[in-house]
Amino acid sequence: MPTVEYIQEEEFDSLLTPDSGLLVFDFTASWCGPCKIIAPLMDKLAQEYVGRAKVAKIDLDQSKTLAKKLGIRSIPAVMIYKDGNLMETIVGVATYEKFSTAVTNLL
């Protein structure tokens, strides 16, 4: 059963390649209450789309430079990339259906 793995700031750019497929990044922090609400939704997303989309978490307390570079001002922020290009950003708590629809529409 796949779970969402944390990646480091340095890994972010290396994952975004022209043939990387669908990547879902959950920008989060350990102290963020709303982030904890969507955490199980990200796990479910990773399980439902195994082999079709990769879901990863990035702790913004350890990735302040990346947060600034991407213009993230509120968390949770879920950014969905396809083949290295940002396709959608969902900020705040949202339903599982909103996340899964966004992913399905990009497959």
C-alpha positions as CSV (number, residue, x, y, z in Angstrom):
1,M,0.0,0.0,0.0
2,P,1.8,3.2,-1.1
3,T,2.0,6.1,1.3
4,V,3.0,9.6,0.5
5,E,6.7,10.2,1.0
6,Y,8.4,13.4,2.1
7,I,10.9,14.7,-0.4
8,Q,13.6,17.3,0.3
9,E,13.7,20.7,-1.4
10,E,16.8,19.7,-3.4
11,E,14.8,16.8,-5.0
12,F,12.0,19.0,-6.3
13,D,13.6,20.3,-9.4
14,S,15.1,17.0,-10.3
15,L,11.6,15.4,-10.3
16,L,10.2,17.9,-12.8
17,T,11.3,16.7,-16.2
18,P,9.6,16.8,-19.6
19,D,8.7,13.1,-19.2
20,S,8.0,13.0,-15.5
21,G,4.3,12.3,-15.9
22,L,1.8,13.5,-13.2
23,L,3.3,14.7,-10.0
24,V,1.2,15.9,-7.0
25,F,3.1,17.9,-4.3
26,D,1.5,18.5,-1.0
27,F,3.2,21.5,0.6
28,T,2.7,21.1,4.4
29,A,4.1,21.8,7.8
30,S,3.9,19.7,11.0
31,W,2.2,22.5,13.0
32,C,-0.5,23.1,10.3
33,G,-4.0,21.9,11.4
34,P,-5.6,22.0,8.0
35,C,-2.6,20.2,6.5
36,K,-3.4,17.3,8.9
37,I,-6.9,17.2,7.6
38,I,-5.9,16.7,4.0
39,A,-3.0,14.2,4.8
40,P,-5.2,11.1,4.7
41,L,-6.7,12.4,1.4
42,M,-3.2,12.6,-0.1
43,D,-2.6,9.0,1.1
44,K,-5.8,7.9,-0.6
45,L,-4.9,9.7,-3.8
46,A,-1.5,8.0,-3.8
47,Q,-3.2,4.6,-3.4
48,E,-5.9,5.2,-6.0
49,Y,-3.5,6.5,-8.7
50,V,-0.6,4.2,-8.0
51,G,1.4,3.8,-11.3
52,R,-0.4,6.8,-12.9
53,A,0.6,9.7,-10.6
54,K,3.2,10.2,-7.9
55,V,2.2,12.0,-4.7
56,A,4.8,13.6,-2.5
57,K,4.9,15.9,0.6
58,I,7.3,18.8,1.1
59,D,7.7,20.2,4.6
60,L,7.9,24.0,4.1
61,D,9.6,24.5,7.5
62,Q,12.6,22.7,5.9
63,S,12.0,24.2,2.4
64,K,11.7,27.9,2.9
65,T,13.6,28.8,-0.3
66,L,11.3,26.6,-2.4
67,A,8.2,28.1,-0.8
68,K,9.5,31.5,-1.8
69,K,10.4,30.5,-5.3
70,L,7.0,29.0,-5.9
71,G,5.1,31.9,-4.2
72,I,3.4,29.7,-1.6
73,R,1.8,32.0,1.0
74,S,-0.8,29.6,2.5
75,I,-0.8,26.0,3.3
76,P,-1.9,23.4,2.7
77,A,-1.1,24.0,-0.9
78,V,-1.3,21.1,-3.4
79,M,0.4,21.7,-6.7
80,I,-0.1,19.3,-9.6
81,Y,2.5,19.1,-12.4
82,K,2.4,17.3,-15.7
83,D,5.6,16.6,-17.5
84,G,7.3,19.4,-15.6
85,N,4.6,22.0,-16.0
86,L,2.4,23.4,-13.2
87,M,-1.2,22.6,-14.2
88,E,-3.2,23.3,-11.1
89,T,-2.9,24.6,-7.6
90,I,-5.4,23.9,-4.8
91,V,-4.9,26.0,-1.7
92,G,-6.6,25.2,1.6
93,V,-8.7,22.2,2.7
94,A,-10.6,20.7,-0.2
95,T,-12.6,17.5,-0.7
96,Y,-11.1,14.3,-1.9
97,E,-13.3,14.6,-5.0
98,K,-11.6,18.0,-5.9
99,F,-8.2,16.5,-5.7
100,S,-9.1,13.3,-7.6
101,T,-11.0,15.2,-10.3
102,A,-8.0,17.5,-10.8
103,V,-5.7,14.4,-11.2
104,T,-8.1,12.5,-13.4
105,N,-8.5,15.5,-15.8
106,L,-4.8,15.6,-16.3
107,L,-4.3,11.9,-17.0
